[in-house]
Amino acid sequence: MGDFTDQDLSGTRFERVDLSNTRFERVHLEHVEIISSEMYDMTITGTDLIGVRMHGVDIIDLDIKGYVGKLTVNGVDVAPMIEAELDRRHPGRAKMRPTEPAGYLEAWDLLEELWDGTVERARRLDTALLHESVDGEWSFIETLRHLTFATDSWVSRAIQGDPSPWHPLGLPWDEMEDTPGVPRDREARPSLDEVLEIRRDRRARVRRLLDQLTPEQLASETDPVDATGWPPPRSFPVDECLRTVLNEEWEHRLYAERDLAILEERRG
């Protein structure tokens, strides 16, 4: 069984090869063509699939979790259907796509209300469970730490220009390369109250920004930060930065609610 790590295999041709029970992690699959193949028990995580074409394939029990920009199945683009169904299942989700300053404030109000309910739910669990992973995902407290990192990155750094805004307990996504100056302490075990205190500061920071946001600022681009870190030191549309924060807050709360339900079952 082979193990290919940190290798450039671009242009490789696989023909009559059995890749069952294969794991792809942090792999770049751009302009890949899969022809007359059967895919069984494969795990693909932290991977970009861009311009991938599949012809004559058997796909059975495919579970996709991630951003879907365009997905054509037998000639039908199903991405709009997916978006519509997710909006139906989760009232308020459509508010995470605002186009004017008032809409961003409304979205943030909703997120704060929803997260307050999720935190109250978490408080009913034993503290040890809040550090427990479900199916290899982040624990509840790690999720809150990651949202601190997201706010520091996209608000404090990208929009407000702080070259190194990260709190020591901030947590980047797992696939991010180690970057000098960016914290990544997976062994830390802060209390729930400790991370909530940091969260209160970051939430207040976002609210102050949104309270003062004008249509001109929303339509503008950020000034590049001259320092290594995340996001990269280049200019970004302000609305893209803010949408990223809204999306992180919305999606990770759904993950947290999903995992809290499993932890409640474990508690009995």
N, C-alpha and C positions, 0 to 999 in steps of 0.2 A: 504494500500500500504506500503510495507516494505522498510526500508532503512538500508542496511548493510554496515557499515563503519569500517575499521580497525578490521576485523574479519577473522579468519581462517575457511573457509568453505570447505577446501580440503576434498575430499572423499564424498561430498554430492551427493545425487541422486535426480534428479528432474524427476518425471514421471506424465504425464497428467497435466502439469502445464502451465498456460498461462503467457508468459513473454513478451507479446506485449508491445510496447512503453517503453521498459526497457533501462536503460543507464548503461553501464559498463565503469568505469573510473579508470585508474591505477590498473587494475586487472591482475593477473597472471593466464593465462589459459594454463597450461602445461599438456599434455596427457589427454585432455578432449575428451570425446566421445559423439557425438550427433547423435541419431538414430531416424529415422522416425519422423522428426520434421519439423514444418513450422516456419519460422522466419520473423516476420513482424515488421517494424518500430523500429528496435533496433539500438542503437548508441553505438559503441565501440571505445573509444579513449584512447590513452596513455597506451595501453594494449599489452602484449606479448602473441601471440598464437604460441605455440611450441608443435609439435607432436599432433596436433588436428586432429581427425578423424570424418568425417561426412558421414553417410550412410542413404540412403533413405530420403533425405531432399529435400524440395522445397525452392530454393533460387531465389528470384525475385527482380530485381533492387538492386543488391549488388554493392556498391561503396567503393573501397578500396584505401586509400591513405597511403603509407608507404613503408617500405622496404619489398620486397618479395624475399625470398631466394629460396624456392621451393613451388610451388603451383600446385597440381595435380587435375585436373578436369576430371572426368570420364576416368581415366587412362592416361591422357595426362598432362605432366608437361608443364604448360603454361608460367613459369617464363622466359625461354629464349626468347619466343615470345614477351613477354612484354618488355624485355630489348632491343631487336632488333627494336621494333616499337618506343620506346622512343628515341633510337639513330637516327632513321630515321626522327622523328619529330623535333629533336633538334640537328642540326649540331654542332659539337664541343663537344657533350656530351661524346663521346668515348675517347676524350683527357683527361677526368677526371680520366682515369684509366692508368696512366703512369707506366712504369717499370724501367726507368733510370732517372738520374738527369736532363738531357736535356728535357725530357718529362714533368717533373714537372715545369720547367721554362716556357715551351710552354703553359702548362695549365694555369699557373698563369698570363701570358701575356693576354691570352684570357679572363680570368675572370675579370681582371682589365679593359679591353676594354669594355666588356659587362656591367659591373657595372657602368662605367662612363656614358654610354648611359642611363641606368636606372635612375641614379641620375639626369641627365638632364631632363628626363621626369618628375620626381617627382618635380623638381623646378618649373615647369609650373603650379603646383597646389597651392591653398591657403595653407598657413602653417598649419592651423588648421586641414586640411584634412590629413596631414601626421601623425597626432596623432590619427586618426580615425581607428577603427577596422572594418574589413569587415568579416561578418559571424563569429564573435568571434575569429578571428585570430589576430596575432600581427599587430599593425600598422606599417607603413613603418619605422618610427624612431625606434620602438621597434625591428624590424628585424635587423637594423644596430647595435643596442646595443647587440643583441644576437650574432652576428658575432664577435663582439669584445670579448665577453665571450669565444667563441669557439677558437679564436686565442690565447687568454691568457691561456686557459686550455691546448690545445694540442701542442702548440709551446713553449710558455714561461715556462709552468710548466712541461709538460711531456717530451719534448725534451731538453729544456735548463736548467731545474732543479730549476726554481724559485718556492719555495713552496707556495707563495701567490701572484700571479701576477695580480689579477683581478682589473680592473678599477671599481670605484664605480658605474659607469653607465652601466657596463656589465650586461647582463640579461640571467640567465640560462633558460632552458626549463621549462615550467610550472609544469610538473610532478616531477621535481627534488625535493627531500626532502630538507627542510631548513638545511643548513650546516654552522656551525660557520665559520666566516671569508669570506664566499662567498656572494657577494652582490645580492640582489633581490628587487630592488626598482621599483615596477610597477607604483607608483604614480608620479615618476619623469617625467618632461616635458621639456627635453633639446631641444634646437633649432636644426635644421638640420645642420647648420654650426658647432655647437658644437660637434655633434656625428661624422661628417665627419672629423673633425680635429683628433679625436681619431682614426678613421678608417685609415687615412693617416699614422699615426704612426704605426699601426698594420700591414698595408699592406707593409710598408717599412721594418718592422721587418721580415716578411715572405720572402720578396725578398732577403734580405741580407743572410738569411739562405739558400735559394735555390741557390744563386750565388756561395756559398762556398760548396755546397753539393757534396760529392764524392760517387761513387758506394759502397765503404766500409761502409760509414756512413749510406747510405740508407738501406743496408742489416743488419745493427746492431740493437741492442735493447737499449732502454733508461735505465738510472739508476733510480731506484725507488726514489721517493721523500718522505722523512720522515715527512709527515704532512697531516693532514686531508684536504680534498678538492676534486676537480674533475679535471682530472680523479683520480681514486683510487690510493693510494700510492703503486704501483707495476710497474714492467717493461712492456714496450710495444714495439712492432716492430716499428722502425722509419717510415717505409713506411705506416704502419697503421695509425699513427698519422697524417701524411701529407695527406693521402687519406681522412681522416675524415674532415680535413679543406677544401680540394677541394670540397668534397661532400656538406658540409654545405654552402659554397659560391655558388655553382651551384644551388642547390635546392631552397635555400631561395631567390635567384634572380628570379627564375621562379614564386615563390609564390608572390613576390613583383610586378612583371609585371602583373600577374593575377589580383591582388587587385587594382593596379593603374588604370587598365582599368575600373574597377567598379567605382572607385572614380571619374574618368573623366566623366563617365555617370551621376553620381550624381551632378557634377558641371554643367553639361549641356553644 
